[in-house]
Amino acid sequence: MDRVDEERRAGLVAVRQRVDDVQDVMAGAPGGGRPGGGARAGHGRAVDDGGRRGAGRPRVRGRGLWQAGGTVGGEDAGMAVAALEQEEIADRLHELPGWTLDGDRLARSYRLGSHFAATAMVVHIAQVQEELGHHAELTLGYNTVSLTVNTHSIGGAVTALDFRLAHRVEELAPVHGAH
Ligand SMILES: C[C@H](O)[C@H](O)[C@H]1CNC2=NC(N)=NC(=O)C2=N1
């Protein structure tokens, strides 16, 4: 095996371990990883334990991380969504400390304990986004994850769907040690 193969193999092993960690967190939290459910803050095991567990440990049963979750297009596919008034947005932001209105998008940045912890959080967010059928712009930094979101389907305005995604991200953030 040459160096390139070795590097690829090591990278795949590392990614696989982190995917396992994310699956464990989502399976361990009430409703985690299931359509209509949500990882609850304070439950589940922290992802960034740096642990290297054996290959023989039991795998999480149920839907695999790479399979589409929820209903096709999300549970609100086809539902009419309306742009929220500025006042309504400001009111709803009071329940989401750390989130701001950046132009016509909801935005928040998180800091994490390591690059892999940040990467695992991105994977977890992706899972929730697939479940909801609603997707933020995600930026992975060294130890940061940043999101901005609005609703494309109505021309790029903030809707209840964006707030729902924001609340779900807030729920999963603590299990990744994100703040
Ligand atoms: C069919 C599918 O549900 C739609 O295209 C979804 C996908 N994700 C989405 N994400 C966001 N942020 N806005 C949308 O309008 C949107 N539409």
The ligand as a Gaussian input file, in Angstrom:
#p B3LYP/6-31G(d) Opt

LIG

0 1
 C      -38.341000      19.941000      -2.333000
 C      -37.606000      20.465000      -1.142000
 O      -38.334000      20.199000       0.028000
 C      -37.384000      21.965000      -1.244000
 O      -36.631000      22.263000      -2.388000
 C      -36.739000      22.506000      -0.006000
 C      -35.332000      22.001000       0.212000
 N      -34.665000      22.768000       1.233000
 C      -34.949000      24.062000       1.415000
 N      -34.217000      24.802000       2.234000
 C      -34.438000      26.111000       2.380000
 N      -33.667000      26.801000       3.223000
 N      -35.420000      26.716000       1.711000
 C      -36.238000      26.059000       0.872000
 O      -37.143000      26.662000       0.280000
 C      -36.020000      24.673000       0.709000
 N      -36.779000      23.928000      -0.053000

